[in-house]
Amino acid sequence: MTAYDEFAAYVGEINDLLCTINTLTWDARTQMPPGGAETRGQQLATLSRLAQERFTGDQMGRLLNAAEVDVDGEDPDTYRVRAVRTAREAYAVARRIPTALVGEIAVRKATAQEAWIAAKADNDFSRFAPELEIMVRLNKELAAAIGYEGGHPYDAMMLQFEPGMTAAKLQSLFAELRAGILPLLRRITASGVQPDSAFLTHSYPADKQRAFALAVAQQFGYDLRRGRLDASPHPFEISFTRQDVRMTTRYQENFLPGALFGVFHETGHALYEQGVDPALTRSALATDFLGLYAVGGASYGTHESQSRLWENLIGRSRPFWDLHFGDLQRLFPDQLAGVTVEQFYRAVNRVQPSLIRVEADEVTYNLHIMLRVEIEMGLLDGTIAVNDLPKTWNAKMQEYLGITPPTDSQGVLQDIHWSTGLVGNFPTYTVGNVMSVQFIAAARRDIGDLDESLARGNYRPLLAWLTEHIYRHGRAFSPSELLVRSTGEDLHTQPYLDYLGAKFGDLYGV
């Protein structure tokens, strides 16, 4: 066995631990009775501590040193070299994070999630606030351990989710987006045009919603031999290697788009994970060593680019509904009686400031993200207190979207992220939105008849292009490298703003 092989085998064992964590996490969010939260937290803490100890221990250091010698002189773009480099970079950071802190975060995640679920159900922020206080404190400690070299504590959090992104870069990105989105939103509002969407709130049985959404997911390319769809309070995708990639969604009987687009969104994540090169299974290039997460995506933003691409650029497009609306109407003949495909297309693309992020339209969605990022930055630098969050949230909703949540369940309690410790994750949705348009523009450039294929419901050429340029590489390349390699350009906002302007300019005559 070569030095690299010994390194790879050791990493494989760490990945096994992380996949086990993912399995227990999936169970906690879908099947576990509430009474199991405390002990499940302990189980997850034990596994997280073991994974952290194995990765940051002296043995990993020795294996890394030997593997670096073993691959010296090889093509720097080979997976072997990239795996060693990725592990080395993460090792340097992870060694600064106390193992006890990793374990405490894992323990608190389980109890915090249960507290969040109960608080949201009861519309009682005070039930969640103590757990959130702890999560904020732990994330402050984590940021301090990682370090941010005189910048903002948020820089350390972004290192975990979106390498290369900083608070300063993010604020610049947001400023560019606001400069393009807010005038568009004002023109749409001033147009006086507002499509009827009342038919979307009729009674839609969950089993039929599931049948349609899952059928579409399979048409996109989701392989049910390596996946399944379940229900949970908040939709998510999670993988236990590329051979077992699972999705969940949340069904609302009186709001059809929620589950449908939730499934389309999670399908994008799932296609990414199922598309990772089999050679990368259990490798450093399918392992997030900092987040202690078994995942094959280059970054959270790159992952979100795929969820948003399949949800919005495909699933909310006119060609998609021209093709698939008939199937949906046959499932719900009474609910959609007299509704034309054009009316449905306009309804699911209706632009209207709304309370819930996951149900927001494409124009206002990023405003929801900006609000959350500002709050997260304030929580980390101490300018915003946890107990003030409900009023801070409501004030920012009024500032950004002109509406005030009537309840905390529809406001500050709507997202699961803070209960899971994911402070710094929200910006990746906006990064993903911007990336998604750059990726599909490159696919159109390389596949001359892509739009014709999509109009026929043939999603294979698009999936093949995405697999070749993005999915198969796992974590081998940084987000910036993937963008430049596949599109010729680094992250920039103009294609995304052009897309929004063209689509919604047409819909609203502005």
C-alpha positions in Angstrom: 0.0 0.0 0.0 1.4 3.4 -1.0 1.5 6.4 1.3 -1.4 7.9 -0.7 -3.4 4.7 -0.3 -2.9 4.8 3.5 -4.0 8.4 3.5 -7.1 7.6 1.4 -8.1 4.7 3.6 -7.8 6.8 6.7 -10.0 9.5 5.1 -12.5 6.9 4.1 -13.0 6.0 7.7 -13.6 9.6 8.6 -16.1 9.8 5.7 -17.8 6.7 7.1 -18.3 8.5 10.5 -19.7 11.5 8.7 -22.1 9.5 6.6 -23.3 7.8 9.9 -23.9 11.3 11.3 -25.9 12.2 8.2 -28.0 9.0 8.6 -28.8 9.9 12.3 -29.5 13.5 11.3 -31.9 12.4 8.5 -33.7 10.1 11.0 -33.9 12.9 13.6 -35.6 15.2 11.1 -38.0 12.6 9.6 -38.7 9.6 11.9 -37.4 10.2 15.4 -39.9 10.7 18.2 -39.4 14.1 20.1 -38.3 12.2 23.2 -35.1 11.0 21.4 -33.6 14.5 20.9 -31.3 14.6 23.9 -29.8 11.1 23.5 -29.6 11.7 19.7 -27.6 14.8 20.4 -25.2 12.8 22.5 -24.8 10.2 19.8 -24.1 12.9 17.2 -21.6 14.5 19.6 -19.7 11.3 20.0 -19.5 10.7 16.3 -18.5 14.3 15.6 -15.8 14.2 18.3 -14.4 10.9 16.9 -14.4 12.4 13.4 -12.7 15.6 14.6 -10.1 13.7 16.6 -9.2 11.4 13.7 -8.9 14.3 11.3 -6.9 16.7 13.5 -4.7 14.1 15.2 -1.1 13.5 14.7 -1.8 10.4 12.6 -3.5 12.5 10.0 -0.5 14.9 10.0 1.9 12.0 9.4 -0.3 10.5 6.6 -0.6 13.9 4.9 3.1 14.5 5.0 3.7 11.1 3.4 0.9 11.5 0.8 2.3 14.9 -0.2 5.7 13.2 -1.0 3.9 10.4 -2.8 2.0 12.7 -5.2 4.8 15.3 -5.6 5.4 16.0 -9.3 2.0 14.7 -10.5 -0.4 16.9 -12.5 -1.8 19.4 -10.0 -5.3 18.9 -11.4 -5.5 15.1 -10.7 -7.9 14.0 -8.0 -5.0 12.5 -6.0 -3.2 15.8 -5.7 -6.4 17.8 -5.2 -7.5 15.4 -2.4 -4.2 15.8 -0.5 -4.3 19.6 -1.0 -7.9 19.9 0.1 -7.2 17.8 3.2 -4.1 19.8 4.0 -5.9 23.2 3.8 -8.7 21.9 6.0 -6.3 20.3 8.4 -4.6 23.6 9.1 -7.9 25.2 10.0 -9.4 22.3 11.9 -6.4 22.0 14.1 -7.3 25.4 15.5 -10.9 24.3 16.5 -11.1 22.6 19.9 -12.5 19.1 19.8 -14.7 20.0 22.9 -16.3 22.8 20.9 -17.1 20.5 18.0 -18.8 18.1 20.4 -20.7 20.8 22.2 -22.0 22.2 18.9 -23.2 18.7 17.9 -25.0 18.2 21.2 -26.7 21.5 21.0 -27.9 21.0 17.4 -30.2 18.2 18.3 -31.8 20.0 21.3 -31.9 23.3 19.4 -33.7 21.7 16.5 -36.4 20.3 18.8 -36.7 23.7 20.6 -37.1 25.4 17.2 -39.8 22.9 16.0 -41.8 23.4 19.2 -41.3 27.2 19.2 -42.4 27.5 15.6 -45.5 25.2 16.2 -46.5 27.3 19.2 -45.5 30.7 17.8 -43.4 31.3 20.8 -39.8 32.6 20.2 -39.0 32.5 23.9 -39.0 28.7 23.7 -36.2 28.9 21.2 -34.3 31.9 22.4 -32.2 30.1 25.1 -31.0 27.5 22.7 -30.3 30.2 20.1 -28.2 32.1 22.6 -26.1 29.0 23.1 -25.7 28.5 19.3 -24.7 32.1 18.8 -22.1 31.8 21.6 -20.7 28.6 20.2 -20.5 30.2 16.7 -18.6 33.2 18.1 -16.2 30.7 19.7 -15.9 28.9 16.4 -15.2 32.1 14.5 -12.5 33.1 17.0 -10.9 29.7 16.8 -10.8 29.7 13.0 -9.6 33.3 12.9 -10.5 36.2 10.6 -7.3 38.2 10.4 -8.7 41.6 11.5 -11.8 41.3 9.3 -15.3 40.4 10.4 -16.2 37.3 12.4 -18.4 36.4 9.5 -15.3 35.9 7.3 -14.6 32.8 9.4 -18.1 31.4 8.9 -17.9 32.0 5.2 -14.7 30.0 5.0 -16.7 26.9 6.0 -19.5 27.4 3.5 -18.1 29.5 0.6 -14.3 29.5 0.5 -13.0 32.8 -1.0 -16.1 34.8 0.0 -15.8 37.4 2.8 -18.1 39.8 4.5 -16.7 42.7 2.5 -17.1 40.9 -0.8 -20.6 39.8 0.1 -21.6 43.4 0.9 -20.3 44.5 -2.5 -22.3 41.7 -4.2 -25.4 42.6 -2.3 -25.0 46.3 -3.3 -24.8 45.4 -7.0 -27.9 43.2 -6.7 -29.9 45.8 -4.8 -29.0 48.4 -7.5 -30.6 46.1 -10.1 -33.4 44.4 -8.2 -35.0 47.3 -6.4 -35.7 49.4 -9.5 -37.1 46.3 -11.2 -39.4 45.6 -8.2 -40.6 49.2 -8.2 -41.5 49.0 -11.9 -43.3 45.7 -11.3 -45.2 47.2 -8.4 -46.1 50.4 -10.4 -47.3 48.3 -13.4 -50.5 47.5 -11.5 -50.4 44.0 -13.1 -50.9 41.2 -10.7 -51.8 37.7 -12.0 -54.5 35.7 -10.2 -53.1 33.0 -8.0 -56.1 32.1 -5.9 -56.4 28.7 -7.5 -53.0 27.8 -6.0 -54.6 27.8 -2.5 -57.3 25.3 -3.1 -57.2 21.9 -1.4 -54.4 19.8 -3.0 -54.0 16.4 -1.4 -50.4 15.7 -0.4 -50.2 12.3 -2.0 -51.0 13.7 -5.4 -48.5 16.6 -4.9 -45.9 14.0 -4.0 -46.7 11.9 -7.1 -46.3 14.8 -9.5 -43.2 16.3 -7.9 -41.4 12.9 -7.7 -42.2 12.1 -11.3 -40.7 15.4 -12.3 -37.6 14.8 -10.2 -37.1 11.5 -12.0 -37.5 13.2 -15.3 -34.8 15.6 -14.3 -32.6 12.6 -13.6 -33.0 11.7 -9.9 -32.3 8.0 -9.5 -34.7 6.4 -7.0 -32.5 3.3 -6.9 -30.1 5.6 -5.0 -32.6 7.9 -3.3 -36.0 8.5 -1.7 -38.4 11.3 -0.9 -39.8 11.9 2.6 -41.6 14.6 4.6 -40.0 16.9 7.1 -40.8 20.3 8.8 -38.2 22.0 6.5 -37.1 20.6 3.1 -33.6 19.3 2.8 -31.3 16.9 0.8 -28.8 14.7 2.5 -26.4 12.1 1.2 -24.8 8.9 2.6 -22.4 8.7 -0.3 -23.5 9.1 -3.9 -25.3 5.7 -3.7 -27.8 6.9 -1.1 -29.0 10.5 -1.7 -32.3 11.4 0.0 -34.7 14.3 -0.2 -37.5 15.7 2.0 -40.2 18.3 1.4 -43.0 19.9 3.4 -46.6 19.5 2.1 -49.1 22.2 2.5 -52.6 21.1 1.4 -53.7 24.7 0.7 -50.6 25.9 -1.1 -49.6 23.9 -4.1 -46.2 25.6 -5.1 -44.6 24.9 -1.7 -44.0 21.2 -2.0 -43.6 21.2 -5.8 -40.8 23.8 -6.0 -39.4 22.4 -2.8 -38.9 19.1 -4.4 -37.5 20.7 -7.6 -35.1 22.6 -5.4 -33.9 19.6 -3.4 -33.7 17.6 -6.7 -31.0 20.0 -7.8 -29.0 19.2 -4.7 -29.6 15.5 -5.1 -28.5 15.5 -8.8 -25.2 17.1 -7.7 -24.6 14.4 -5.1 -25.6 11.5 -7.3 -23.4 12.9 -10.1 -20.2 12.8 -8.2 -17.5 10.6 -9.8 -17.8 7.1 -8.2 -14.0 7.2 -7.8 -14.5 10.0 -5.2 -16.7 7.9 -2.9 -15.4 8.0 0.7 -12.6 10.3 -0.4 -11.4 13.7 0.7 -13.2 15.2 -2.3 -16.5 14.0 -0.9 -15.9 15.2 2.6 -16.3 18.6 4.3 -13.6 18.4 7.0 -14.5 21.8 8.5 -18.2 21.3 8.7 -17.8 17.6 9.5 -20.2 16.8 6.7 -20.2 14.1 4.0 -20.9 16.2 0.9 -19.6 16.2 -2.6 -20.3 19.8 -3.6 -17.5 22.3 -4.1 -19.3 24.8 -1.7 -22.7 25.5 -0.4 -23.1 28.3 -3.0 -22.2 25.9 -5.8 -24.7 23.4 -4.4 -27.3 26.1 -4.2 -26.6 27.1 -7.8 -27.9 23.7 -8.8 -31.0 23.7 -6.6 -31.9 27.2 -7.8 -31.1 26.2 -11.5 -33.5 23.2 -11.5 -36.1 25.0 -9.3 -36.2 28.3 -11.1 -34.4 28.3 -14.5 -36.1 25.0 -15.4 -39.0 24.4 -13.0 -40.5 28.0 -13.2 -39.9 28.4 -16.9 -42.7 28.8 -19.5 -41.4 25.8 -21.6 -41.5 23.6 -18.5 -45.2 24.3 -17.8 -46.2 24.3 -21.5 -45.1 20.6 -21.3 -46.1 19.5 -17.8 -49.2 21.5 -16.9 -51.5 19.0 -18.5 -50.2 16.3 -16.3 -50.7 18.4 -13.2 -54.2 19.4 -14.3 -55.2 15.8 -14.8 -54.1 15.1 -11.2 -56.2 18.1 -9.9 -59.0 18.5 -12.4 -61.4 20.3 -10.0 -58.8 22.6 -8.4 -57.4 23.7 -11.8 -60.6 23.7 -13.8 -60.6 26.5 -16.3 -57.0 27.5 -15.5 -54.8 27.9 -18.6 -51.1 27.0 -18.8 -50.3 30.7 -19.2 -52.4 31.6 -16.1 -50.6 28.9 -14.2 -47.1 30.1 -15.4 -47.9 33.6 -14.4 -49.2 32.6 -11.0 -46.2 30.6 -10.0 -44.0 33.5 -11.1 -46.1 36.1 -9.4 -43.9 38.9 -7.8 -45.2 40.0 -4.5 -43.3 40.7 -1.3 -44.1 37.8 1.0 -43.3 36.6 4.5 -41.7 33.2 3.8 -38.3 32.9 2.2 -38.7 29.5 0.6 -41.9 30.6 -1.0 -40.5 34.0 -2.2 -40.5 34.9 -5.9 -37.3 35.2 -7.8 -37.2 39.0 -7.7 -37.7 39.4 -3.9 -35.9 36.2 -2.8 -32.4 37.8 -2.4 -33.9 40.6 -0.2 -34.8 37.8 2.3 -31.2 36.6 2.2 -29.8 40.1 2.7 -32.0 40.6 5.8 -30.8 37.3 7.3 -27.1 38.0 6.6 -27.3 41.4 8.2 -28.8 39.8 11.3 -26.2 37.1 11.4 -23.4 39.6 11.1 -24.9 41.6 14.0 -25.3 38.5 16.2 -21.6 37.6 15.6 -20.2 41.1 16.2 -22.6 41.7 19.2 -24.6 44.6 17.7 -27.8 42.5 17.7 -29.0 40.6 20.8 -30.9 37.3 20.5 -33.8 38.6 22.6 -34.3 41.5 20.3 -34.5 39.3 17.2 -38.3 39.3 16.7 -38.5 43.1 16.6 -35.2 43.4 14.6 -36.5 40.8 12.1 -39.9 42.6 11.7 -38.2 46.0 11.3 -35.9 44.7 8.5 -38.9 42.9 6.8 -40.6 46.3 6.7 -37.5 48.0 5.4 -36.7 45.5 2.7 -40.1 44.2 1.7 -42.7 46.6 3.1 -44.4 44.0 5.1 -44.4 43.0 8.8 -44.9 39.3 9.9 -48.0 38.9 12.0 -46.5 36.1 13.9 -42.9 34.9 14.8 -43.6 31.6 13.2 -44.0 33.5 9.9 -41.0 35.7 10.8 -38.0 35.0 12.8 -38.8 31.3 13.4 -39.5 30.3 9.8 -36.0 28.9 9.0 -34.3 25.8 10.6 -30.8 27.0 9.9 -29.9 28.7 13.1 -31.0 25.7 15.2 -28.6 23.5 13.2 -25.7 25.9 13.8 -25.6 27.1 10.2 -24.6 30.7 10.8 -23.1 31.9 7.5 -25.0 29.5 5.3 -27.7 32.0 4.0 -25.4 34.0 1.7 -24.8 30.9 -0.3 -28.4 31.0 -1.7 -27.7 34.3 -3.3 -24.3 33.2 -4.5 -26.0 30.2 -6.0 -28.6 32.3 -7.7 -25.9 34.3 -9.5 -23.9 31.2 -10.4 -26.9 29.4 -11.7 -27.4 31.8 -14.6 -23.7 31.8 -15.5 -23.8 27.9 -15.6 -26.9 27.6 -17.8 -25.6 30.3 -20.1 -22.4 28.3 -20.6 -24.5 25.1 -21.2 -26.5 26.9 -23.9 -23.2 28.1 -25.5 -21.9 24.5 -25.6 -25.2 22.7 -26.4 -26.6 24.5 -29.4 -30.1 22.9 -29.2 -30.4 23.0 -25.5 -33.6 25.0 -25.4 -35.2 22.7 -28.0 -34.3 19.7 -25.8 -35.7 21.3 -22.7 -39.0 22.2 -24.5 -39.4 18.5 -25.4 -38.7 17.4 -21.8 -35.4 16.0 -22.6 -33.3 17.0 -19.6 -30.4 14.6 -20.3 -28.2 17.0 -22.3 -28.3 19.6 -19.6 -27.7 17.0 -16.8 -24.8 15.6 -18.8 -23.2 19.0 -19.2 -23.6 19.8 -15.5 -22.3 16.4 -14.5 -19.2 16.8 -16.8 -18.4 20.4 -15.7 -19.6 20.5 -12.1 -21.0 17.4 -10.4 -18.3 14.8 -11.2 -15.5 16.8 -9.7 -16.9 16.8 -6.1 -14.8 19.1 -4.0 -11.7 18.9 -6.3 -12.0 22.6 -7.4 -12.9 25.7 -5.6 -16.2 27.5 -6.6 -14.2 30.1 -8.5 -12.2 27.5 -10.3 -15.3 25.6 -11.4 -16.9 28.8 -12.6 -13.9 29.9 -14.6 -13.3 26.4 -16.0 -16.9 25.9 -17.2 -18.0 29.4 -18.1 -14.8 31.4 -18.7 -15.8 33.9 -16.0 -15.6 34.4 -12.3 -18.7 35.3 -10.2 -20.5 38.4 -11.4 -24.0 39.7 -11.1 -24.9 41.1 -14.6 -26.1 37.8 -16.3 -28.4 37.2 -13.3 -29.7 40.7 -13.3 -30.2 40.5 -17.1 -32.1 37.2 -16.6 -34.4 38.8 -14.0 -35.0 41.8 -16.1 -35.9 39.9 -19.3 -38.1 37.3 -17.6 -40.1 39.6 -15.4 -40.0 42.5 -17.8 -41.9 40.3 -20.2 -44.3 39.0 -17.5 -45.2 42.5 -16.2 -44.7 44.5 -19.4 -42.0 46.6 -17.8 
